[in-house]
Amino acid sequence: MIKTYLRKKQFEALAKKLKRGPRFIQALIGPRQTGKTTLVLQLKKNWKGSAIYKTADAPGAENRNWIVEINDAAVKIAKETKKETLLIIDEIQKIPGWSNTLKYVYDKNEREQVRVRIIILGSSSLLMQRGLTESLAGRFEINRHSHWSFKECREFFKFTLNDYIYYGGYPGAAKIRKNEKRWQIYIKDAIIETVIAKDVLLMNPVTKPALLRQAFALCLHHPAEIFSYQKMLGQLQDAGNTTTIAFYLRLMANAFFLVPLDKFSGSRIKQKSSSPKILSLDNSIINVVNNRTFKESFRDLPYKGRLFENAVGSRLYWLAQEEGWELFYWRERNFEVDYVLSKGRRIIAVEVKSGYPGKAHVSFDVFAKRYKNAEKVVVSLKKGESLTDIKYLEAEQFFLNPEKIFS
């Protein structure tokens, strides 16, 4: 029997929503190849009542009537058993007009007060997100399904921290990491090329696909770096203008590849007009695009530092998404804070150190003068002792429990 891993946090959060409260459509959104289908099948197995799993990949699922038919089957079971029935629809984005049809069946179920709970998911999160916002406003909840955390990779794949910093959090790739060449080919073909071809180029108005690929590769040569759009234009062929590049980066963000972080400022307008800090959402993508082996990555200390800073940033990004925070960077003249978390009046400044942390960076002091209520945290590969106003987290401590950043 093939051993499967239960992503307990995601499983329990979704199960809780399904047990009580409004019967909102539960939409699973996240990167390809991170175990979304496995998770819903585990939910199906543990469901107390009847549960139906259907995929739009199956024969006969070519049109929107299929959605009506499988919903009718779930409604029939719910009425007969008088119990909550779970309906899981996978790859729903492959059905033309799926969002309008799902709106119709959901509204009908609500009017008739039938006991059917619906989960939807698909391999193309871009199409999923578009369909949800176009037709299903007020009828759904998003469940974000991130790349695997260090804790999960350590428990299931016996990762060391260096393994995680290099290989990242794609579980399918982690299984074959001992053969590094095979691992790199898998990431390139099954992840990078599949997402760019199927999720980005096929489904969006990209007039210059070669430019999009160039911009993607260029950004991944500068992970965890502030990289202005003007500098990007100077290094790209047939680049057009900054608006085009910014649009392409947003597409990559929607595909869960990389995120252009805004500069933290009291002004929303200034934040949006700033140079972005490039954050890859998984380190495996960085290493494959840069064609770096495991040994090369850790021998090159500046590159290792960028990988570490990026890995911290990607975990902070997913944490911010889950907890309702926003993630930024901050820079003023020569002073820089690697990451800034903001929610309401609370501000957390985060410095990432790949060497010995030593004393707090002077940038903290400058930032604290601008934002007097800011909390200060250092995440370091080396051990450091917390000072009165600065909290130190060792790398492994942070990656095992990123929520410590808030406590």
Residue, then its C-alpha position, 0 to 999 in steps of 0.5 A: m500500500i502506498k503511504t499517504y500523508l495527512r496535511k492535518k492543518q488543512f484537513e482540520a480547517l476544511a473539515k470544520k467548515l463542512k461540519r457546521g455553519p452556512r453551506f458555502i461552496q468550499a474552493l481549494i486554491g493553490p499550486r499544482q502538484t501539492g496534494k489538493t486531490t489527495l486531501v479531498l479524498q481523505l475527507k471523503k473517506n472520513w465523511k460521516g454521511s454519503a460522499i461523492y467524488k467526481t472529476a471533469d476529466a472523466p468521459g461524459a463531463e464535456n458540458r455544464n449539464w454534467i454539473v447539474e446531473i451530479n448535483d441532482a444525484a447528491v440531492k437525491i441521496a441527501k433527501e433519502t438519507k436525511k444526512e449531509t451529503l458531500l459532493i466533491i468536483d475536481e478539475i471543474q475549471k475544464i467545464p465551459g461555463w462552470s461557474n454560472t452552472l455552479k451558481y445555479v445549482y447552489d442557489k437551487n440547493e439553498r432555496e430547497q434547503v437540501r443538505v449538500r456540501i460542495i467542494i470544488l478544486g482544479s489543477s488550474s488555480l488561475l481559472m478557478q479564481r477567475g470563475l469564483t470572482e466572476s459568478l459566485a460572489g458571496r457563495f464560496e470560501i477559499n481554502r488556500h493550499s500552500h506548498w508543503s512546509f518544512k515540518e511536513c517535509r521533515e515528517f514525511f520525507k525526512f528532510t533536513l533544513n538544507d534539503y528544504i531550502y534547496y528542494g522546496g515543498y513539492p511532494g511529488a518532486a521530493k520523492i525523487r530528490k536522491n536522483e538530482k538530475r531526475w528531480q530537476i527534469y521533473i520540476k522543469d517539465a511537470i511544474i514549470e512548463t505545465v503551469i506556464a503552458k496550461d495555466v498562464l499562456l493558454m488562459n490569458p491574453v499574453t501577446k509576447p509569450a517569449l517575453l513572459r518566459q524571459a521575465f520569469a527566468l530573469c526574476l528567478h535570477h534575483p530571488a529575494e532582491i529588490f528589482s526595479y521594472q526599469k532594470m528588468l527592461g534593460q535586461l530583456q529583449d523586445a521588452g515593451n514597457t513596465t506595464t507589460i512586465a508588471f502584468y506578466l508578474r501578476l500572472m506568475a503570482n496568480a499561478f503561485f510561482l513568484v510574487p512581486l512584493d510592494k514597499f511598505s509605506g503609510s501611503r497605498i499609492k506609494q506602495k503600488s508605485s515602488s520597485p518590487k522585491i521578487l519572492s519565489l513561492d518555492n525554492s525548487i523553482i529558483n534552483v532549477v531555473n538557475n541550474r544549481t546543484f545542491k552542493e553548488s547552492f550551499r558552497d556559494l554563500p551569497y546564493k545560499g543567503r538569498l535562498f534562505e531569505n527567499a524561503v523565509g519570505s515564502r513561508l511568511y507569504w503563506l502565513a500572511q494569506e492564512e491569517g489575514w496579514e499583508l507582506f511587504y519589504w521596506r527600504e529608505r536610502n541605504f536602510e532595508v528591512d527584509y520583510v514587513l508584516s502588517k495587519g491593522r495597527r500591528i507591524i512586524a519587521v523581520e530581518v533574515k540573517s544567514g550568518y551570525p546575527g550579532k547586534a540588531h541591524v541599524s535598519f531596525d532602528v531607522f524603521a522603528k523611528r518611522y513606525k514606533n509601534a513596530e515589533k522586531v524579529v530576526v530569523s537566523l541560521k545561527k543562534g542569537e539571544s533575544l534582546t529587550d526589543i528584538k526577538y530572535l528565532e533560529a531558522e529551524q524553530f521558525f520553519l517548524n512553527p512560523e506562527k511564532i513570529f506573531s507571539 
